[in-house]
Amino acid sequence: MTRYCAFFESLTVRGDRLSMADLRYAFEREELENAETVISSGNVLFDYEDRPSEGLEDLLAYLMRDRFDMKAFVAVRTREEIRLSVEANPFAGESGDSFVHTVLLSGQPNQDRFDRLLADHGTLGGERLALGARALFVDYARPPAESLLTMDFIEKRLGCRGTVRNVRSLARIVAKM
């Protein structure tokens, strides 16, 4: 068995937050073992047979549609993948880790798409960006809520979906796993 973490984008059902107890129960019914939510809603640790995380992303997206009538993006990573993304973030420790984030992406954007993001972002603000393995590293250098750099803007330019976590949360998840 391999330990994974599912990182869901915002989990809202018809204006109400999805109960983490309901989500854990749905995981257990799909034989995703030892499901537990961590840090805040939207992060679920679980054990499952070793398989590529992309296949698990598809399974969990189906689970959300089937059980909760929700379309939710989910990024699934192993402990090692999360640890490597924390270590690879070039901005960690520079602006206070609450301002340094990792966008966990559904795929690996090519360099041309990343260059387009950089070019289009140029006038938006003071954020710094770097491309990682199925990840985008962002140093907001201030509270992210004040930024004009939105997920919609990022996703359109990179051509893939994503969900964001700060470096401190990712490090805590690695330690918990």
Phi and psi restraints in degrees (value plus and minus 20) as a CYANA .aco file:
   2 THR   PHI    -134.8   -94.8
   2 THR   PSI     122.8   162.8
   3 ARG   PHI    -111.1   -71.1
   3 ARG   PSI     109.4   149.4
   4 TYR   PHI    -144.2  -104.2
   4 TYR   PSI     144.1   184.1
   5 CYS   PHI    -146.3  -106.3
   5 CYS   PSI     110.0   150.0
   6 ALA   PHI    -118.1   -78.1
   6 ALA   PSI     103.8   143.8
   7 PHE   PHI    -126.9   -86.9
   7 PHE   PSI      83.7   123.7
   8 PHE   PHI    -109.2   -69.2
   8 PHE   PSI     126.6   166.6
   9 GLU   PHI     -91.1   -51.1
   9 GLU   PSI    -199.6  -159.6
  10 SER   PHI     -65.1   -25.1
  10 SER   PSI     107.0   147.0
  11 LEU   PHI    -124.9   -84.9
  11 LEU   PSI      73.9   113.9
  12 THR   PHI    -146.9  -106.9
  12 THR   PSI     111.5   151.5
  13 VAL   PHI    -134.3   -94.3
  13 VAL   PSI      96.0   136.0
  14 ARG   PHI      23.6    63.6
  14 ARG   PSI      26.9    66.9
  15 GLY   PHI      66.4   106.4
  15 GLY   PSI     -31.2     8.8
  16 ASP   PHI    -129.2   -89.2
  16 ASP   PSI     125.6   165.6
  17 ARG   PHI     -88.2   -48.2
  17 ARG   PSI     121.5   161.5
  18 LEU   PHI     -91.2   -51.2
  18 LEU   PSI     112.5   152.5
  19 SER   PHI     -86.6   -46.6
  19 SER   PSI     110.1   150.1
  20 MET   PHI     -86.4   -46.4
  20 MET   PSI     -49.0    -9.0
  21 ALA   PHI     -84.2   -44.2
  21 ALA   PSI     -62.2   -22.2
  22 ASP   PHI     -84.3   -44.3
  22 ASP   PSI     -59.2   -19.2
  23 LEU   PHI     -85.8   -45.8
  23 LEU   PSI     -64.3   -24.3
  24 ARG   PHI     -80.5   -40.5
  24 ARG   PSI     -62.1   -22.1
  25 TYR   PHI     -81.5   -41.5
  25 TYR   PSI     -62.0   -22.0
  26 ALA   PHI     -83.3   -43.3
  26 ALA   PSI     -58.6   -18.6
  27 PHE   PHI     -81.1   -41.1
  27 PHE   PSI     -67.4   -27.4
  28 GLU   PHI     -81.2   -41.2
  28 GLU   PSI     -58.0   -18.0
  29 ARG   PHI     -85.7   -45.7
  29 ARG   PSI     -44.7    -4.7
  30 GLU   PHI    -112.9   -72.9
  30 GLU   PSI      -9.0    31.0
  31 GLU   PHI      43.7    83.7
  31 GLU   PSI      10.5    50.5
  32 LEU   PHI    -114.0   -74.0
  32 LEU   PSI      81.8   121.8
  33 GLU   PHI    -103.1   -63.1
  33 GLU   PSI     138.2   178.2
  34 ASN   PHI      33.8    73.8
  34 ASN   PSI      21.4    61.4
  35 ALA   PHI     -89.5   -49.5
  35 ALA   PSI     112.4   152.4
  36 GLU   PHI    -169.2  -129.2
  36 GLU   PSI     119.7   159.7
  37 THR   PHI    -106.1   -66.1
  37 THR   PSI     127.5   167.5
  38 VAL   PHI    -154.7  -114.7
  38 VAL   PSI     128.6   168.6
  39 ILE   PHI      43.4    83.4
  39 ILE   PSI     -84.3   -44.3
  40 SER   PHI    -171.7  -131.7
  40 SER   PSI     153.0   193.0
  41 SER   PHI     -80.9   -40.9
  41 SER   PSI     124.9   164.9
  42 GLY   PHI      84.8   124.8
  42 GLY   PSI     -25.5    14.5
  43 ASN   PHI    -139.3   -99.3
  43 ASN   PSI      97.7   137.7
  44 VAL   PHI    -147.1  -107.1
  44 VAL   PSI     100.8   140.8
  45 LEU   PHI    -107.4   -67.4
  45 LEU   PSI     123.6   163.6
  46 PHE   PHI    -180.9  -140.9
  46 PHE   PSI     141.4   181.4
  47 ASP   PHI    -129.9   -89.9
  47 ASP   PSI     122.6   162.6
  48 TYR   PHI    -178.7  -138.7
  48 TYR   PSI     142.1   182.1
  49 GLU   PHI     -75.7   -35.7
  49 GLU   PSI     129.8   169.8
  50 ASP   PHI     -84.7   -44.7
  50 ASP   PSI     100.6   140.6
  51 ARG   PHI    -176.7  -136.7
  51 ARG   PSI     142.7   182.7
  52 PRO   PHI     -79.8   -39.8
  52 PRO   PSI     117.8   157.8
  53 SER   PHI     -83.6   -43.6
  53 SER   PSI     -47.4    -7.4
  54 GLU   PHI     -81.4   -41.4
  54 GLU   PSI     -59.4   -19.4
  55 GLY   PHI     -84.5   -44.5
  55 GLY   PSI     -57.2   -17.2
  56 LEU   PHI     -88.5   -48.5
  56 LEU   PSI     -54.5   -14.5
  57 GLU   PHI     -80.3   -40.3
  57 GLU   PSI     -63.1   -23.1
  58 ASP   PHI     -83.9   -43.9
  58 ASP   PSI     -63.2   -23.2
  59 LEU   PHI     -80.7   -40.7
  59 LEU   PSI     -65.0   -25.0
  60 LEU   PHI     -91.3   -51.3
  60 LEU   PSI     -54.0   -14.0
  61 ALA   PHI     -83.4   -43.4
  61 ALA   PSI     -61.2   -21.2
  62 TYR   PHI     -83.4   -43.4
  62 TYR   PSI     -64.9   -24.9
  63 LEU   PHI     -76.2   -36.2
  63 LEU   PSI     -63.1   -23.1
  64 MET   PHI     -85.3   -45.3
  64 MET   PSI     -60.3   -20.3
  65 ARG   PHI     -88.1   -48.1
  65 ARG   PSI     -65.5   -25.5
  66 ASP   PHI     -90.1   -50.1
  66 ASP   PSI     -66.6   -26.6
  67 ARG   PHI    -106.0   -66.0
  67 ARG   PSI     -54.0   -14.0
  68 PHE   PHI    -142.9  -102.9
  68 PHE   PSI     -17.7    22.3
  69 ASP   PHI      33.4    73.4
  69 ASP   PSI      24.1    64.1
  70 MET   PHI    -145.6  -105.6
  70 MET   PSI     119.8   159.8
  71 LYS   PHI    -119.4   -79.4
  71 LYS   PSI      89.2   129.2
  72 ALA   PHI    -151.8  -111.8
  72 ALA   PSI     113.9   153.9
  73 PHE   PHI     -98.0   -58.0
  73 PHE   PSI     120.6   160.6
  74 VAL   PHI    -158.8  -118.8
  74 VAL   PSI     114.3   154.3
  75 ALA   PHI    -127.4   -87.4
  75 ALA   PSI     112.2   152.2
  76 VAL   PHI    -136.2   -96.2
  76 VAL   PSI     112.3   152.3
  77 ARG   PHI    -158.5  -118.5
  77 ARG   PSI     128.4   168.4
  78 THR   PHI     -99.0   -59.0
  78 THR   PSI     147.4   187.4
  79 ARG   PHI     -76.4   -36.4
  79 ARG   PSI     -63.7   -23.7
  80 GLU   PHI     -83.8   -43.8
  80 GLU   PSI     -61.6   -21.6
  81 GLU   PHI     -83.1   -43.1
  81 GLU   PSI     -60.4   -20.4
  82 ILE   PHI     -87.7   -47.7
  82 ILE   PSI     -65.6   -25.6
  83 ARG   PHI     -77.7   -37.7
  83 ARG   PSI     -65.2   -25.2
  84 LEU   PHI     -84.2   -44.2
  84 LEU   PSI     -56.2   -16.2
  85 SER   PHI     -90.4   -50.4
  85 SER   PSI     -51.9   -11.9
  86 VAL   PHI     -87.4   -47.4
  86 VAL   PSI     -67.1   -27.1
  87 GLU   PHI     -87.5   -47.5
  87 GLU   PSI     -51.8   -11.8
  88 ALA   PHI    -101.7   -61.7
  88 ALA   PSI     -32.4     7.6
  89 ASN   PHI     -88.3   -48.3
  89 ASN   PSI      91.6   131.6
  90 PRO   PHI     -90.3   -50.3
  90 PRO   PSI     -31.5     8.5
  91 PHE   PHI    -121.5   -81.5
  91 PHE   PSI     -27.1    12.9
  92 ALA   PHI     -76.4   -36.4
  92 ALA   PSI     112.4   152.4
  93 GLY   PHI      63.8   103.8
  93 GLY   PSI     -20.4    19.6
  94 GLU   PHI    -115.6   -75.6
  94 GLU   PSI     -61.6   -21.6
  95 SER   PHI    -137.3   -97.3
  95 SER   PSI      -0.5    39.5
  96 GLY   PHI      62.5   102.5
  96 GLY   PSI     100.4   140.4
  97 ASP   PHI     -85.2   -45.2
  97 ASP   PSI     -30.2     9.8
  98 SER   PHI     -94.5   -54.5
  98 SER   PSI     -36.7     3.3
  99 PHE   PHI    -119.3   -79.3
  99 PHE   PSI     -30.6     9.4
 100 VAL   PHI    -118.9   -78.9
 100 VAL   PSI     103.2   143.2
 101 HIS   PHI    -146.2  -106.2
 101 HIS   PSI     140.3   180.3
 102 THR   PHI    -142.1  -102.1
 102 THR   PSI     106.9   146.9
 103 VAL   PHI    -113.0   -73.0
 103 VAL   PSI      93.1   133.1
 104 LEU   PHI    -102.2   -62.2
 104 LEU   PSI      96.2   136.2
 105 LEU   PHI    -120.2   -80.2
 105 LEU   PSI     135.1   175.1
 106 SER   PHI     -94.7   -54.7
 106 SER   PSI     -37.3     2.7
 107 GLY   PHI    -177.0  -137.0
 107 GLY   PSI    -196.6  -156.6
 108 GLN   PHI    -121.9   -81.9
 108 GLN   PSI      90.0   130.0
 109 PRO   PHI     -89.4   -49.4
 109 PRO   PSI     129.2   169.2
 110 ASN   PHI    -101.2   -61.2
 110 ASN   PSI     148.9   188.9
 111 GLN   PHI     -81.5   -41.5
 111 GLN   PSI     -56.1   -16.1
 112 ASP   PHI     -81.7   -41.7
 112 ASP   PSI     -61.1   -21.1
 113 ARG   PHI     -86.4   -46.4
 113 ARG   PSI     -61.8   -21.8
 114 PHE   PHI     -83.8   -43.8
 114 PHE   PSI     -61.7   -21.7
 115 ASP   PHI     -81.5   -41.5
 115 ASP   PSI     -57.6   -17.6
 116 ARG   PHI     -84.3   -44.3
 116 ARG   PSI     -62.9   -22.9
 117 LEU   PHI     -78.2   -38.2
 117 LEU   PSI     -66.9   -26.9
 118 LEU   PHI     -80.6   -40.6
 118 LEU   PSI     -64.5   -24.5
 119 ALA   PHI     -85.4   -45.4
 119 ALA   PSI     -66.1   -26.1
 120 ASP   PHI     -89.7   -49.7
 120 ASP   PSI     -49.3    -9.3
 121 HIS   PHI     -98.0   -58.0
 121 HIS   PSI     -42.4    -2.4
 122 GLY   PHI     -58.8   -18.8
 122 GLY   PSI     -58.4   -18.4
 123 THR   PHI    -121.3   -81.3
 123 THR   PSI     -19.1    20.9
 124 LEU   PHI     -95.7   -55.7
 124 LEU   PSI     -62.3   -22.3
 125 GLY   PHI     159.2   199.2
 125 GLY   PSI    -188.5  -148.5
 126 GLY   PHI    -112.3   -72.3
 126 GLY   PSI      -5.6    34.4
 127 GLU   PHI     -86.4   -46.4
 127 GLU   PSI     126.7   166.7
 128 ARG   PHI    -128.1   -88.1
 128 ARG   PSI     122.7   162.7
 129 LEU   PHI    -148.9  -108.9
 129 LEU   PSI     124.3   164.3
 130 ALA   PHI    -166.2  -126.2
 130 ALA   PSI     126.2   166.2
 131 LEU   PHI    -114.7   -74.7
 131 LEU   PSI     116.4   156.4
 132 GLY   PHI    -144.4  -104.4
 132 GLY   PSI    -186.6  -146.6
 133 ALA   PHI     -99.4   -59.4
 133 ALA   PSI      88.7   128.7
 134 ARG   PHI      28.8    68.8
 134 ARG   PSI      17.9    57.9
 135 ALA   PHI    -172.7  -132.7
 135 ALA   PSI     129.8   169.8
 136 LEU   PHI    -140.2  -100.2
 136 LEU   PSI     107.7   147.7
 137 PHE   PHI    -117.9   -77.9
 137 PHE   PSI     112.1   152.1
 138 VAL   PHI    -151.1  -111.1
 138 VAL   PSI     107.7   147.7
 139 ASP   PHI    -126.1   -86.1
 139 ASP   PSI      84.9   124.9
 140 TYR   PHI     -94.3   -54.3
 140 TYR   PSI     -45.6    -5.6
 141 ALA   PHI      42.0    82.0
 141 ALA   PSI     -12.2    27.8
 142 ARG   PHI    -186.0  -146.0
 142 ARG   PSI     155.4   195.4
 143 PRO   PHI     -76.8   -36.8
 143 PRO   PSI     108.3   148.3
 144 PRO   PHI     -76.9   -36.9
 144 PRO   PSI     -49.4    -9.4
 145 ALA   PHI     -83.2   -43.2
 145 ALA   PSI     -41.0    -1.0
 146 GLU   PHI    -105.8   -65.8
 146 GLU   PSI     -25.9    14.1
 147 SER   PHI    -104.8   -64.8
 147 SER   PSI     128.6   168.6
 148 LEU   PHI    -110.0   -70.0
 148 LEU   PSI     -24.3    15.7
 149 LEU   PHI    -101.7   -61.7
 149 LEU   PSI      79.5   119.5
 150 THR   PHI    -120.0   -80.0
 150 THR   PSI     143.6   183.6
 151 MET   PHI     -82.9   -42.9
 151 MET   PSI     -58.5   -18.5
 152 ASP   PHI     -79.2   -39.2
 152 ASP   PSI     -65.2   -25.2
 153 PHE   PHI     -80.2   -40.2
 153 PHE   PSI     -67.3   -27.3
 154 ILE   PHI     -83.9   -43.9
 154 ILE   PSI     -69.8   -29.8
 155 GLU   PHI     -81.7   -41.7
 155 GLU   PSI     -60.9   -20.9
 156 LYS   PHI     -83.4   -43.4
 156 LYS   PSI     -60.6   -20.6
 157 ARG   PHI     -96.7   -56.7
 157 ARG   PSI     -56.6   -16.6
 158 LEU   PHI    -104.1   -64.1
 158 LEU   PSI     -39.3     0.7
 159 GLY   PHI      56.1    96.1
 159 GLY   PSI       3.3    43.3
 160 CYS   PHI    -171.7  -131.7
 160 CYS   PSI     138.0   178.0
 161 ARG   PHI     -98.7   -58.7
 161 ARG   PSI     144.5   184.5
 162 GLY   PHI    -180.6  -140.6
 162 GLY   PSI     142.5   182.5
 163 THR   PHI    -158.3  -118.3
 163 THR   PSI     124.5   164.5
 164 VAL   PHI    -128.5   -88.5
 164 VAL   PSI     118.9   158.9
 165 ARG   PHI    -159.1  -119.1
 165 ARG   PSI     127.0   167.0
 166 ASN   PHI    -100.3   -60.3
 166 ASN   PSI     141.2   181.2
 167 VAL   PHI     -81.4   -41.4
 167 VAL   PSI     -58.2   -18.2
 168 ARG   PHI     -82.2   -42.2
 168 ARG   PSI     -63.1   -23.1
 169 SER   PHI     -84.0   -44.0
 169 SER   PSI     -63.1   -23.1
 170 LEU   PHI     -81.9   -41.9
 170 LEU   PSI     -62.1   -22.1
 171 ALA   PHI     -83.4   -43.4
 171 ALA   PSI     -59.4   -19.4
 172 ARG   PHI     -85.9   -45.9
 172 ARG   PSI     -57.0   -17.0
 173 ILE   PHI     -86.6   -46.6
 173 ILE   PSI     -63.4   -23.4
 174 VAL   PHI     -77.7   -37.7
 174 VAL   PSI     -65.6   -25.6
 175 ALA   PHI     -82.6   -42.6
 175 ALA   PSI     -59.0   -19.0
 176 LYS   PHI     -88.9   -48.9
 176 LYS   PSI     -51.9   -11.9
